[in-house]
Amino acid sequence: MAPAKPIAVGVTDTSASNAALLWAAARANRLKCPLAVVNVVDDRWMAAEVLPYLEVIRESGLGLLKEAGEKATAAEPGLEVSLQLLEGGVGAALGAYSKNAAMLVLGTSGRNRGALTDRALQAAATAECPVAVIGDGQADGRGILVGVDGSRESTQAVAFAAAEADALGEELTVLYAFTGPNRWIAAGLPQSSFATHVVEEEQIVLSETEAGLRQDYPDLVVHTVMETVLEPADALLRAASGARLLVLGSRGKGGFERLFLGSTAHAVLTQPPCPTVITRMHKQQHSG
């Protein structure tokens, strides 16, 4: 039997990174798999005259890894922990390393845009595994929330969320948010049977999702919610407040599509209301 892939956590010297480390260690312990603690030395910006200092930066990275490893084993005694120092662009290095991992865990940069939030998005776009983004000071919540957009690929995010909810004994909420007929009517367009038809068609998506989940997980409590007023990001942030986990879908290698466009993902990951997982969406082959 092949050894279990580790849960990999990228660490920096921030409080959110520490929260991500502890979350990843607890998950690895629960799933009985190893934990890989990873730090990236971004050496792309270094000019030739400062290259002698690269070894100093590497030593600093190794020290950070050692401290993080000690924290992980102190929090989860008996956990198998490995340390890995990577070099190169942070997003690209983490994305490449994810091929060896069952999950990649990162701490959010909070409202400091352009830092780890963007790296999380870069990693999620190329990662070969789910990417979890953990904020600082998040309290333990209840329930699993998954956002869907009606695409076939988004069913993979639902499958991940349902498996999590079933394993943790949590209830699952499936949220379908799209700014539809209500926005058109508010803009002055007349209400029509077409608008009603749109909502009915989208409701079918939720009903089919719920039916499939009840078949696969007969004991799982599933709630379905359709949101047509709030923007998708606002709907997700509001619904996930107090949740144990939020799951979003991405197809990867092409950015975020449909519901999870860049602005939505950025809005959620800048200040995630709870631990947030972006599933790696492998393209499905659709029969013509």
Long-range contacts (C-beta under 8 A, 24 or more apart in sequence): 3-34, 4-31, 4-32, 4-33, 4-34, 4-102, 5-33, 5-100, 5-101, 5-102, 5-129, 6-33, 6-34, 6-35, 6-36, 6-82, 6-100, 6-101, 6-102, 7-31, 7-33, 7-34, 7-35, 7-36, 7-101, 7-102, 7-103, 7-105, 8-35, 8-36, 8-37, 8-38, 8-84, 8-97, 8-98, 8-100, 8-101, 8-103, 8-104, 8-105, 9-35, 9-36, 9-37, 9-38, 9-68, 9-104, 9-105, 9-106, 10-38, 10-39, 10-40, 10-90, 10-94, 10-104, 10-105, 10-106, 10-107, 11-37, 11-38, 11-39, 11-64, 11-65, 11-68, 11-107, 12-39, 12-64, 12-107, 12-116, 13-64, 14-107, 14-109, 14-116, 14-136, 15-107, 15-136, 15-137, 16-107, 16-108, 16-109, 16-110, 16-116, 16-134, 16-135, 16-136, 17-106, 17-107, 17-116, 18-71, 18-107, 18-136, 19-107, 19-134, 19-135, 19-136, 19-137, 19-138, 20-105, 20-106, 20-107, 20-132, 20-133, 20-134, 21-68, 21-71, 21-72, 21-105, 21-107, 22-71, 22-72, 22-75, 23-105, 23-132, 23-134, 23-275, 24-72, 24-103, 24-105, 24-132, 24-134, 25-71, 25-72, 25-75, 25-76, 25-79, 25-81, 26-75, 26-76, 27-103, 27-105, 28-76, 28-79, 29-76, 29-78, 29-79, 31-102, 33-102, 34-79, 34-80, 34-81, 34-82, 35-72, 35-76, 35-79, 35-80, 35-81, 35-82, 36-81, 36-82, 36-83, 36-84, 36-100, 36-101, 37-65, 37-68, 37-69, 37-72, 37-81, 37-82, 37-83, 37-84, 38-65, 38-84, 38-85, 38-86, 38-94, 38-97, 39-64, 39-65, 39-68, 39-84, 39-85, 39-86, 40-85, 40-86, 40-87, 40-88, 40-90, 40-93, 40-94, 41-85, 41-86, 41-87, 42-87, 42-88, 42-89, 42-90, 43-87, 43-88, 44-88, 44-89, 58-85, 61-85, 90-119, 90-122, 91-118, 91-119, 91-121, 91-122, 91-123, 91-126, 92-122, 92-126, 94-119, 94-122, 94-123, 94-127, 95-122, 95-123, 95-125, 95-126, 95-127, 96-126, 98-123, 98-126, 98-127, 98-128, 98-129, 98-131, 99-128, 99-129, 101-129, 102-129, 103-129, 103-130, 103-131, 103-132, 103-277, 104-129, 104-130, 104-131, 104-132, 105-131, 105-132, 105-133, 105-134, 106-131, 106-132, 106-133, 106-134, 107-133, 107-134, 107-135, 107-136, 108-133, 108-134, 108-135, 108-136, 108-269, 108-270, 108-271, 108-272, 109-270, 110-135, 110-136, 110-270, 110-271, 111-270, 111-271, 113-266, 113-270, 117-266, 117-269, 117-270, 120-269, 120-278, 121-256, 121-262, 121-265, 121-266, 121-269, 124-250, 124-252, 124-265, 124-278, 124-280, 125-250, 125-252, 125-253, 125-254, 125-255, 125-256, 126-252, 126-253, 127-252, 127-280, 128-280, 129-280, 130-160, 130-277, 130-278, 130-279, 130-280, 131-277, 131-278, 131-280, 132-275, 132-276, 132-277, 132-278, 133-269, 133-272, 133-275, 133-276, 133-277, 133-278, 134-272, 134-275, 134-276, 135-271, 135-272, 135-273, 135-274, 135-275, 138-272, 138-273, 138-274, 138-275, 140-244, 141-242, 141-243, 141-244, 141-245, 141-274, 142-170, 142-171, 142-242, 142-243, 142-244, 143-170, 143-171, 143-172, 143-173, 143-242, 143-243, 143-244, 144-168, 144-170, 144-171, 144-172, 144-173, 144-243, 144-244, 144-245, 144-246, 144-247, 145-172, 145-173, 145-175, 145-236, 145-239, 145-240, 145-243, 145-245, 145-246, 145-247, 146-172, 146-173, 146-174, 146-175, 146-246, 146-247, 146-248, 147-175, 147-176, 147-177, 147-232, 147-236, 147-246, 147-247, 147-248, 147-249, 147-259, 147-260, 148-174, 148-175, 148-176, 148-205, 148-206, 148-209, 148-249, 148-259, 149-176, 149-178, 149-249, 149-258, 149-259, 149-260, 150-176, 150-178, 150-202, 150-205, 150-258, 150-259, 151-249, 151-257, 151-258, 152-284, 152-286, 153-249, 153-251, 153-281, 153-282, 153-283, 153-284, 154-249, 154-259, 154-281, 155-209, 155-212, 156-249, 156-279, 156-281, 156-282, 157-247, 157-248, 157-249, 157-279, 157-281, 158-209, 158-213, 158-247, 160-247, 160-277, 160-279, 161-245, 161-247, 162-213, 162-216, 162-217, 162-220, 162-222, 164-245, 164-247, 165-217, 165-220, 166-217, 166-219, 166-220, 168-244, 170-244, 170-245, 171-220, 171-221, 171-222, 171-223, 172-213, 172-220, 172-221, 172-222, 172-223, 173-222, 173-223, 173-224, 173-225, 173-239, 173-243, 174-206, 174-209, 174-210, 174-213, 174-222, 174-223, 174-224, 174-225, 175-225, 175-227, 175-235, 175-236, 175-239, 176-202, 176-205, 176-206, 176-224, 176-225, 176-226, 176-227, 177-226, 177-227, 177-228, 177-230, 177-231, 177-232, 177-235, 177-236, 177-259, 178-202, 178-227, 178-228, 178-232, 178-259, 179-228, 179-229, 179-230, 179-231, 179-232, 180-228, 181-228, 182-228, 182-229, 183-228, 183-229, 199-226, 199-228, 202-226, 231-264, 232-259, 232-260, 232-264, 233-263, 233-264, 233-267, 233-268, 234-267, 236-264, 236-268, 237-267, 237-268, 237-271, 237-273, 240-272, 240-273, 240-274, 240-276, 241-273, 241-274, 242-273, 242-274, 243-273, 243-274, 244-274, 244-275, 245-274, 245-275, 245-276, 245-277, 246-272, 246-273, 246-274, 246-275, 246-276, 246-277, 247-276, 247-277, 247-278, 247-279, 248-276, 248-277, 248-278, 248-279, 249-278, 249-279, 249-281, 250-278, 250-279, 250-280, 250-281, 251-281, 251-283, 252-280, 252-281, 252-282
